[in-house]
Amino acid sequence: MALVVVGGVAAGMSAAARARRLDPQLPIVVLEKGPAVSYGACGLPYLLEGRVREPADLIGHTPEYFRKERKIDVRTGARVTAISHPRREVVLESGERIKYERLVIATGARCDTSTIAGAGQPHVFTLHTLDDAERLRAFLRDREPRRAVVIGAGYIGVEVADALAPQRPARHRAGARRRRSAARRCRVFRRRPQHARDARRRVALRREGGDD
């Protein structure tokens, strides 16, 4: 039985790793359209803020690690364009066809901006991948905007708002190795109560059609 996983970030790599633990001999292929796998998307706001210095600090493991240590065939730049379930195969953008007996789709949510007027302008961004964070970080560095609006008040949205707000001087309490390791696990940046109160004072949260 061959397992194919479409999507190589948190859910996809977790599924592949779990399958490997259950069956050490199972052929597993992970197809990721982007250039990196196994990164902590929850740390993207901290990349914008500067608490995480480089995108690579959010990457837990490389495709080479999974191939050598877990015997999982991880392919980046592999965009799936079609699934033929009767034939039990997926079709890549390159035209390659990959057979499967079991298929896991773990591509994550997509940000639909098609109904938002002006969403295609160069100063409007979505934050979903490492590339998204890099583009937004470059814009902040080069243009130094003075005002920002964040649409979406989930975990990442609120953390982005906090990252964009005026910051207190950073306190460095750990070495570089410990900071990188913690960033990968997305634990070191859990806000303390006092920090959360500071964030609420710096960031105005509004509901659509509601009060401030």
Helices and strands as residue ranges (DSSP letters): E 3-6, H 10-22, E 28-32, G 41-43, H 44-49, G 55-58, H 63-65, I 66-70, E 73-76, E 80-84, E 89-92, E 97-99, E 102-105, H 130-143, H 155-164, H 176-185, H 193-202
